[in-house]
Amino acid sequence: MKKLLILGAGTAGTIMANKLSQQLNLNEWHITIVDKDETHYYQPGFLFIPFQIYSRNDVIKPSRDYLPPSVEVIVSGIDIIEADKNRVKLTNNKVLTYDYLIIATGSQINPEETEGLKNGNWYKNIFEFYTLEGACHLQKFLKHWTGGKLVMNIVEMPIKCPVAPLEFLFLADWWFTEKGIRDKVDLTFVTPLPGAFTKPKASKILNSFLDKKNINLVSEFNTGSVDGENNKIISFDGKEIEYDLLVTVPTNMGDPVIERSGLGDELNFVPTNKNTLQSKQHENIFVIGDATDLPSSKAGSVAHFQADVLTENFMRHIEGLPMLEEFDGHANCFIESGFGKGLLIDFNYDVEPLPGKFPLPGIGPFSLLQETKMNHWGKMMFRWVYWNLLLKGSELPIEAQMTMAGKRL
């Protein structure tokens, strides 16, 4: 019997376990998935917790509820991947061998990478919302905060969900307006990018949203250290920005097991063929989701589109057929803009976000690069889609490859 081992039961790993359990002959294949956690987290929901839109219970479910009964589930940390021996050692001392390996170990924040960031003020006036713990701590702080200088800072790229920092600021603008203290809060976005977003045209539009909402933009700021005693972030070239409340997106890195295994780059992301999703180093290893080094967004929609491509390529590969170079970097992101409205962007490696209608050309119901109430409801409805369709590997009415239909140049 052939063995398929999946490392990581987050969004990407869970989708692949579901899709391949439906495609493979389970009389010939044994599928195992390994994760250190028995809880599955709806990470897009972390953004809403600081503003009391979601609670902790809205974003967690038992992982096993979303994995097929035919798949062996092992709850353990991963010690090392020995790719040259086709085996993985777990922290529970178990050794797993495999014929094929799918790495879906994701990415995580590493505040320790920035001097002074995780100091005595961590979770006192320095917060992050990229973990459930951080989002809940920030909710408690904001509940009683009376105002001051709030700085939203991206330490370095790439990060998980590149629009999330913008969404945080847009929601903060709404939140403090609702509380009647917006005039007492100075919002500043500090980013290493030349503008609000990674793509120039979308960045121009999002810059205008920052202006409209009276949110300051400090671009091309490469954070070198944090002075917690004096409440300052300091760039590598000596620029300083003061804060009363710092909301940070620390350095995002792949899982430490990737470094221990000698499989990653300097940020522990796995070098991956950007179109086939096969490892560049080992032909029986595939990589998906945030664990890759691809120049695509690290977001749930990307993992979904990758999974469609990888499922087909995996089936072709085991049958001795050439793989299709079909993953085009497709990403699709709702951007919550506050006050019950939102935007939507749809893009890939080569095509920037463009205006238009999505997913039906000329009809929508969602509007691209335009602020609408429907886009807000699309964002809020996605949680149901995530738990009930996306994780289970169900077919969704959105193609893995981006289409130009409905878009205006």
N, C-alpha and C positions, 0 to 999 in steps of 0.2 A: 504494500500500500504506500502511495506517495504522500509526502508530508508537506503541507503548506503552513508556515508559521507567520502570524501577523503580530508585530510588536506595536502595541498602543491601541487602546479601545476608545479613543476620542472620536471626533466626527469622522475623520477619514478612515480609521481602522474599522469602526463599526459599520460604515457603509460597505466597505470592501468585504467584510465577513458575511454580510447579508447578501450582497450581489453574487459572490463566488460560491456560497453554499447553494444558491439556486442554479448556478451554471455547471458546477463540477459534478461528476459522478461520484457520489459519496460512498459507493461500494469500492471505489478505487482510490479515493482521496480522504485523508484525515486533516481537518482544519483545526488549528489551535490559535487562540488569541491570548496575549499576555498584557496585563496592565497592573500597576501597583495599587490602583484605586478601584473600589467597587461602586463608586458614585460617578455618574455621567453628568457633566456640567454643560448647561446651555450658555456658552461663553458670551454670545451677543447680548444676553440679558444682564451681564454685569454692569454695563453702562447705565442701566435704568435704576439700579439699586440705590446709588447715592441720592437720587431725587425721589425716593419712595414710590416709584412707579411699579417696580417689582420688589418682591421680598425674596429672602433666601430660598424659600420653598418653591418659588416659581422657576428656579433655574437648576434644580437638582432632581435626578431620578436614579433609581438603581440601574447600573449598567446592564445587568443580566436581563432586564426586561426588554432590552433592545437588541439582544444577540440571539441568533437562532439556536434552538436546542441541539442541533446537530454539530455545533461548534464547541470544542473543548475550551473552557474558560479557566485560565490560571491567574490568580491574584498574587502577584509578586513583583518586586523590583527586578530590574535587569542589570546584571553585573557587567557582562561583556559579550559582544558579538564576535565570534571567531569565524570570520567569513571564509578563510582559507580551509577551514575544517567543516564548514556547513553546520555549525552548532552555536547555541546560545547558552551561556551560563546565567542562571537566575540568582538573586540574592538569597533565596530559600535553599540554595545548594543543589537545586535540580538542574540537570543539563538536558536541553532539548536539541535534537537534530532536525534538520529540514532538508527537503529537496529544493524548495523555493521559499524565499523570505520577502515579506512586504514590511518595510519600515514606515511606521506611521506614529513616530514618537513625539511629534509636535515641536513646539517651541515654548520657552518660558522666560519670564523676566529675570534679569540678573542685576539688581541694584548694587551689588558688591563690585561691579565692574567700574563704577564711577566713584572717585575719591570723595568721601564725606557724605554721600547720598544716604546711605543707611546708617545714620548717626543716632544720637539720643533723641532726636525729634521724629524719628520714623513712627508713623501713625499718631503723631501729636500735632504737627503742622506740616508734615510731609506725607503725602498719600499717593496711592496708585489704585486704579480700578480694574487692573488686568487679572486680578485674582479675586475669588469670592471673599476671602478674608479682607483684602484691601478695600473692596467696594463697600462691605458692611461697616468697616471702621470709618470710611469717609461719610457714609450716611449719618452715623452718629454725630460726627463733627459738624456737618452742614446744618443739621437740625437746629443747632443753637448758635451758629456763627452769625455775628452781627455786621460783618463787612470788613473791607480792607482790600489789599492787592492780591488777587488770585492769579498765579502764573501757571499756565498749562505748558509743560515742557517735554518735547521729544528729545531724548538724549542722542540717539542715532538711529539710522535706518539700516536694515528693514525692521518693521514692526508688524505685529499681528493686527489686522484690520486697520489700514492706514487712515480711514476716515473717522475712526472712533474718537481721537482727540478733538476733532472739529465738532463732532456730535456732542461731546461733553460740554464744550463751550456754548454751543447753541442752546442746549438744555439748561445750562447754568444761567444764561441770559433770561430764559423763560422763568426758571425757578426763583431767581432773586426778584424778578418783576412781580411774580405772584405773591411773594412775601413782602413786597413793598419796600425793599431795600436795594433795588438795582442801582440807585444813584449813590449808594455807599460802597459799591463793589467795582473795582477796577479790574477788568478781564484782559489778560495778555496771553497771546499764543506765541511761544518761543520754539522755533523749529530749525533743524539743520537744512531744510529744503529752501529753494529760492522763493517759494510761495506757499500757499495753503495746502497744495496737494502735489502728487508726483507727476501729474500730466498737465502740461502748460495751459490748454484751453479750459479744462475743468478748474485748474488753479485760479485762473483769472475770474471765473464766475464765483468761486468760493471766496476769493479775496473780497469781492464786492459784498458778499453776505457778512463777512467780518466787519467791513466798514459800516454797513447798514445797521448792524447790531452794536456798534460802538465797542468793538473788540480790537484791541491793539495787536498788530502783527510784527514780530521781530523774526526776520528770516536769516538764513545762513549763519545761525548761531550754533557752534559746535561745543556742546557742554563738556568741560574738562573736569570740573569739581563743584562741590557744594559746600558753602561756608554756613554750617548750621547755626553757629553762634550769632552771626550777623544777618542771617536770613538772606543769603545771596547765592545765585548760581553764577559760575564764572566760566567763560569760554576758554578754549585753549590759547587764544590770542589776547586774553586779559580783559575782555569785556565783562561787565558785571550787570546783573539785573536783580533788583531787590524784590522780595515777596513777603507777604504775611502768611499766605497759604500756597504751598507748592504741590501741584498735582502733576506727577511725573509719569512718563512712559520710559522706564529704564531700558537698558540694552536688552534686546531680545536675542536669545541664543537657542540652539538646538539642545536636545537632552545630553547631559554629561556622558551617557553611555556611548554616544557617537564619538566623542573625543577619546575615551578609554579604549575604544575599538579601532582607532586609527582610520575611521571612515569619513571624517568630516573636514570642512574648511576651518578657518580661524574662528568662526562663530558656531561651529559644531553642526552646520547644515551639510547634508549629504550631496556631493556632486551628482547631478541627475540629468539625463537627456531631457531637454526641455519640451520635446514633442512626444516621445514614447513613454517617459517616466521610468525607464530602466536605469539602474545604477551605471555610472560611467566606469566603475571599477570591477563589477561582478555581474555576469550576465544572468545569474539566477536570483538576483536581488532587484526588487522594485521599490520605489520610494514615492510617497504621496503626502499631500497636505503640507503643513508648516515645516515638516522635516526636510524638505527639499531646499536646494540652493537656487531655485528657479527665479527669474526676474518677473514673477507674477505676484499678485497680492497674496498675502497670507490671510485668507478669509474662508469662511464656511462654504460660500458659493464656489470658490475655486476648487476646494476638496471635492465637492459634488461633481463638477464638470470633469475634474481629473479622474474620478472614480468611473465615470462612464467610459472614458478612453482606456483606462488601465484594465478594466474588466475585459474589454474586447481584445486588447493587446496581450493580456495574460493568456486568454484562451487560444489565441493565434500562436503564441510562443510555444506553448506546451504541445501544440499539434505540428510544430515544425514549420509554421508559416511565417513570412516576414511580418514584422509589426508595422502598424500604421502610424505615421508621424502626424497625429491628429490633434494633440492638445495644443491650442493656440494662445494659451495664457488668458482664456476667457474669465472675466470677473464681473459680477453683477452685485451692486451694493446700494441698498437704501441708506439715505443719510437723513437722520432725524434732525429737523431744523428748529424745533420748538413751536409752541403755540398751536399744536395739533396739525402741523404740516411737515412735509419732508420732500427730499429730492431723490432721484434715482440715477445711477450711472451704470453704463454697460460698455465694457472695453476689453481689449486683449493686448498681446505683446506689441502689435503694430498699429492698432487703431485707437485713438484717443476717445474718451467719452464725447458723444455727440448728442445734440438735441433730437427729439422725435417722440415716437410712441412705442410702448413695449407692453406685452410681447407681440400684440397684433398690430401690424402696420396700419397707421391712420386711425386706429380704434383705441389702442391701449389695453386696459384702462389706465395704465401708468404712464406718466410723462417723464421723459428723460431730460435731465438738466433743467428742470422746472419745478418750483416749489408748489406742491398741491396737497390737499387733505387726503386724497386717495393714496399718495405715496406714503403718508404717515400710517394709514391703515394697512398698507402693504407691509410696512415694517413691523407693525404690531401683530399682524396675522401670521408672520413668518414663524413665530414661536410654535404655533399649532402645526404648521407645515413641517417644521424641524422634527418635532417629537413623533408625529404620526405618519409622515411620508419619507422625508429625506433620510433620516437615520436608518430606516428599514430598507433602503435601497429601492424604493418604489420609483416607477417611471414618472418623471415630471414633464410638463409641457414646455420645457425650455431645452433647446439643443445644447450639447456640450460645446460645439463650435459657435462662436459669435456670428451673427448675421447682420448684414447692413440693411436688411428690410426694415422699413419704418424709421430709419435715421436720416437726418438732413446734414449734408456737408456744409 
